[in-house]
């Protein structure tokens, strides 16, 4: 975790130092460019920090056998999933790669939880696939549950890597520049489990990876 906090922090310190020390000699375009780098690093640091705090809270709740109760009123989720996945596509500069096929359904789940699941699955798919390749987000009603799945045509994972997936797992670290702390999938898994659902990864190295989450459908929380 210290490494993951320090990477964006170093970006903030480095570019802000340039602005302070050499600001008078920089053009307006250069100032704007460096400011953009600082903002990108700050957003990344914020995301890492929020994920770290959320994961800690979820693990504490899970250790006490707490479950996440359904909300009182089922809420439509199509717009929420669409909005958050398009946001991740824009951040990755891969708007054209995102393919959405999400059923319009209402769920009795905290909207921030379904958004977080979709956000982390999509973010992971963009990180581990090349620009120009599709990232497909699907959401559909299945017998007894709602299924959210995200598929990318990236490097994939071996069975051993899937089995060893943990909160801080970072695969191919020496070979690839991987952004993020590895908490995203762990958070999605824990959220699904605490809602009584399931989490699954299917992957063929060098071809594709599909990460899916099942959220139970109760008669009182679906329509």
Secondary structure by P-SEA (a helix, b strand, c coil): caaaaaaaaaaaaaaaaaaaaccccccaaaaaaaaaaaaaaaaaaaaaaaaaaaaaaaaaaaaabbbbbbccbbbbcaaaaaaaaaaaaaaacccccbbbbbccccccccaaaaaaaaaaaaaaaaaaccccbbbbbbbbbcccbbbbbbbbccccccaaaaaaccccccccccccccccccaaaaaaaaaaaaaccccccccccccbbbbbbbbbbcccccc
